[in-house]
């Protein structure tokens, strides 16, 4: 059986046709599917006979929060969700002056192998469905009694390794009768799968792109990120330039600051040079999250701000990410690993 969460309106219309029901029933059902109700029985204007027909082939069930952690310093919350098959994923809710942002997962685990990431240590278990991505947002909004302003697909997983479901998710998130989130308030974060960047650009969507760069040279990037062995920096940056020119949307280069690895003045100079001709580009400097399985240490505060100041002096739009959730296993995948191993 299949969960109704994740289905499109057109698919529900086809289902109503198969069941011999009027087309307007699909519109009613669709609104219920993306509302806070808990079961098919709670859908009050759906006839009981139709409910029973639907239950023969479909179910309606939300993911459940296995554990919730809150950082007392800034109010950031990390949700550990249990999926229908027992797998665990993480979502993070962050509060800013302009509204709430949720960081959702797109896979259970990850196969990209980035050396500083906890999500990838145990490899990829499976992709998430668009419905499971959608439900992370619905579950958090219901739990916190809020409306989330911005969505970042930057949790566990590589979104472009699950491309079709990501596109389906964007459609559901953007639909005014589903989640009703503007595309310009959705950001996809990738470690740099070049063909998918071109593919997304050619779809003429209005989502923002965030690229995990973390190194300004091919040699260092290969050491930190295995994807660098498949796509060289010049290939990646060419794709990024194409994306910004095609969509006119901004692109953010994520750069994890690792002590004595990529935080020198020489690295800052190289970084400024390779991205200076990409319009709508900015650099987001992030103190790397320490994980037990890695010896990497985050750069000290002075080094980070000196690095940032040098980039700005070179005309680069650069910022230091506000550190949120530092007390709650902030690195993607840490909570899930700790919970499954306990």
C-alpha positions, 0 to 999 in steps of 0.5 A: 500500500502507498501513503497518500502524502506525496501524491499529486492532485492529478494522480488523485483525480485519476484515482477518483476516476478508477473508483468511479467517483466525481472529479471534485472529490480529488480536490477535496482529498488533496486539501486534506492530504496536505493538512494537519489531520492524522488519518483518512477518518478525520477528512470530514467532507469525504463520504464514508464509503469513499474513505473505505474504498481509498483504504483498500489501496492507500493509507494516510500516516505522518512520520513520527518524531522519535526524539527532539533536541533543542539548543537552549542558546538559540532555540534551534531544534533537531528532529529525529524522525522514524519513517514507515520502514523504521529508518531514521532521518533528521530535520533541523528547525532554525529561527531567524529574525525574518522567519523560520527555516527548516533543513530537511533530509533527502536520503537516509544516509549518503554515499558521497563520502565527504570526509567531514560529514557524519551523514555519509559514514554508514553510506546510503540506505535509500532515497526518500520519497517526495512525500517523506520530504514533504512530511518533514515540513508538515510534521514540524509545522504541526508540532511547533504550531508555526508556518515555515518560511524557508526550506533548505534541502541540506540535511542528510543526503545528496539531493541531486542523487535523488533528482526526480523525487526532489523535483516532485517535492518542489512541485508539491511544496510550491503548490498553493493547495499543498504546502504553498511555499514559494520556489524562491524560498527553497534552496537545494544544496549539492556537493556538486553533481554537474549534470544535475546542475545543468538539468535543474537550470534547464527546468527554469525553476526559481529555486536557489542553489547552494554548492558545497565547495570547501576547497579552491583547488582540485587537489585539496577538494579531492582529499576532502570530497570524493566527488572531486575525482569525478568533476573538476572545479572548472567543470563545476564552476562552469555549471554554476555560472550556467545556472545563475545566468539561466535562472538569475537566481543566487548561488551560495558556495558553502565553505567549511573552515578547517583549521590548517587545511583550507583557511590560509590567506593563499586559499582565500586568494585562490577562492576569490579568483575562481568565483569572481566572474559568477554573478549572484554568487556569495560565499558562506563560511562555516566553522566545520562541525567536529565529528568523532570519526574525523581529526578535523578541527574548526578554524579559530574565530580570528582566522575565519574573520580574516579569511572573510575580510580578505574575500570581501576586499577582493570584491567577493560577497562573503559572510560567516554563517551564524552558528546555530544548534551548537549544543545539539549534535549540529553536524548532519547525521550525528544524532541519527548515528548516535541513536542507532548505535545506542 
